[in-house]
């Protein structure tokens, strides 16, 4: 979904930087080519970082990319795979909190939206809809984020519930999506699209 959002921005002319810690650039491009012709994909202003998980290095590379290209959106997949150098006895929760705060600061300094993926706690799958408290390993994620979207898959179909669980200065709510697996794309149901337009505007 994050990549889909990024590609949508690129199709409107914004430079999009995708920081992928889980997949290599070639695998991402292969997935994207399932829904977008490669000839079209190759013309989009998409840029990738897939060479490191170190937060400091990623921040430096992001700043270089923003100076070199007209980057409008930054996508990071995903938070729990990032590493920040800290004290030897620092807990993972504090490390994630540090990463979250530094990404927030980077977004403010660059004045660009940073979309960051996060895992949920395993217990979230046992109780139905996840909540903000289920963001894995740190409450700082909830505090630092301007907008939080939570995804939960249906047990008996292709539907995925997208909850707008937090929106600073805006409304919250739910949208039902359907995953087109072979094309690696989400599509909104018509009723959800109408609701989103009423709530969030076109």
C-alpha positions in Angstrom: 0.0 0.0 0.0 2.8 2.4 0.8 4.5 1.7 -2.5 1.1 2.2 -4.3 0.7 5.6 -2.6 4.2 6.5 -3.7 3.7 5.5 -7.3 0.4 7.4 -7.3 2.4 10.5 -6.3 5.0 9.9 -8.9 2.3 9.6 -11.6 1.3 13.2 -10.7 4.9 14.3 -11.2 6.3 14.2 -7.6 9.7 12.6 -7.1 9.3 9.6 -4.8 12.2 8.1 -2.8 11.5 4.5 -1.6 13.8 3.3 1.2 13.4 -0.5 1.1 14.8 -2.5 3.9 12.9 -5.7 3.1 13.2 -6.0 -0.7 15.8 -5.0 -3.2 15.0 -2.4 -5.9 14.8 -5.1 -8.6 12.1 -7.0 -6.7 10.1 -3.9 -6.1 10.2 -2.9 -9.8 9.2 -6.5 -10.7 6.1 -6.2 -8.5 5.2 -2.7 -9.8 5.5 -4.0 -13.4 2.6 -6.3 -12.7 0.2 -3.4 -12.6 2.1 -0.7 -14.6 3.7 -1.3 -18.0 7.5 -1.3 -17.7 7.7 1.4 -20.4 5.5 3.7 -18.3 7.2 2.7 -15.0 10.6 3.6 -16.4 9.5 7.2 -17.0 8.2 7.8 -13.5 10.4 9.8 -11.0 11.0 6.9 -8.7 14.3 6.6 -6.7 15.4 3.8 -4.4 17.7 3.2 -1.4 18.1 -0.5 -0.6 21.7 -0.7 0.6 21.6 -0.1 4.3 19.4 -0.3 7.5 21.5 2.2 9.5 19.3 5.2 10.4 22.2 7.7 10.2 23.2 6.5 6.7 19.6 6.5 5.5 19.1 10.1 6.7 22.3 11.2 4.9 21.3 9.4 1.7 17.8 10.9 1.9 19.1 14.4 2.2 21.5 13.9 -0.7 18.6 12.6 -2.9 16.4 15.5 -1.9 19.2 17.9 -3.0 19.9 16.1 -6.2 16.3 15.3 -7.3 12.9 16.9 -6.9 11.8 14.5 -4.1 8.2 15.2 -3.0 7.5 12.0 -1.0 9.7 9.6 1.0 8.5 6.0 1.7 10.3 3.8 4.3 9.6 0.1 4.5 9.7 -0.5 7.4 10.5 0.9 10.8 11.4 -2.2 12.8 14.1 -3.2 10.3 16.0 0.1 10.9 18.9 0.3 13.3 20.1 3.3 15.3 23.4 3.3 17.2 22.8 3.8 20.9 23.9 2.6 24.3 24.9 -1.0 24.7 22.1 -1.6 27.2 19.5 0.4 25.4 16.2 -1.5 25.0 14.7 -2.1 21.6 11.7 0.0 22.6 13.9 3.0 23.3 15.8 2.4 20.0 12.5 2.4 18.1 11.4 5.6 19.9 14.7 7.2 18.9 14.2 6.2 15.3 10.7 7.4 15.3 11.6 10.8 16.7 14.5 11.3 14.2 12.3 10.4 11.3 9.8 13.0 12.5 12.6 15.6 12.8 13.8 14.7 9.3 10.3 15.2 7.9 10.0 18.6 9.6 13.5 19.7 8.4 12.9 18.6 4.8 9.3 19.8 4.8 8.3 16.6 3.0 5.8 13.8 3.9 7.6 10.7 5.2 5.5 7.5 5.0 6.8 4.8 7.3 5.6 1.2 7.6 5.4 -0.4 11.0 4.7 -3.9 12.3 1.9 -4.6 14.7 2.1 -6.7 17.8 1.2 -10.4 17.2 -1.7 -10.1 19.7 -3.4 -7.7 17.4 -4.5 -10.5 15.1 -6.3 -12.3 17.9 -8.7 -9.5 18.8 -10.1 -8.3 15.4 -9.3 -4.7 14.5 -5.9 -3.5 15.6 -5.6 -0.3 17.6 -3.0 2.4 18.0 -1.7 0.5 21.1 -0.8 -2.4 18.8 2.0 -0.5 17.0 5.0 -2.7 17.7 7.7 -1.9 20.3 7.0 1.7 21.0 4.2 4.1 21.9 6.3 6.9 20.4 5.2 5.9 16.9 1.6 6.9 17.8 2.8 10.1 19.4 5.1 11.2 16.5 2.9 10.3 13.6 0.6 12.9 12.1 -1.5 10.2 10.4 -1.8 6.5 11.3 -3.4 4.0 9.0 -4.0 0.5 10.4 -4.6 -2.5 8.0 -6.3 -5.7 9.0 -7.1 -8.5 6.5 -10.4 -10.4 6.3 -10.3 -14.0 7.4 -12.6 -15.2 4.6 -12.0 -13.0 1.6 -9.8 -10.5 -0.2 -11.1 -7.5 1.8 -8.7 -5.4 3.9 -10.0 -2.9 6.4 -8.0 0.3 6.4 -8.6 2.3 9.6 -7.7 6.0 9.6 -6.9 5.6 13.4 -5.2 9.0 13.8 -5.2 12.2 11.7 -3.8 15.3 13.3 -6.4 18.1 12.7 -8.6 15.8 10.7 -11.2 13.0 10.9 -10.8 9.3 11.5 -12.8 6.4 10.0 -12.6 3.2 8.0 -12.3 2.3 4.3 -12.7 -1.2 2.9 -10.1 -2.2 0.3 -9.8 -5.3 -1.9 -6.3 -6.7 -2.6 -5.6 -7.7 -6.2 -2.9 -10.2 -5.3 -1.5 -10.9 -8.8 -1.1 -7.1 -9.4 0.0 -6.3 -5.9 -2.6 -3.5 -5.7 -5.4 -2.4 -3.4 -8.6 -1.1 -4.8 -11.3 0.8 -2.8 -14.9 -0.3 -2.8 -17.3 2.3 -4.3 -19.0 2.9 -1.0 -15.7 3.5 0.7 -14.5 5.8 -2.0 -17.7 7.9 -1.6 -17.1 8.0 2.2 -13.5 9.1 1.8 -14.4 11.9 -0.6 -17.0 13.2 1.8 -14.6 13.0 4.8 -11.3 13.9 3.3 -12.1 15.7 0.0 -11.2 14.7 -3.6 
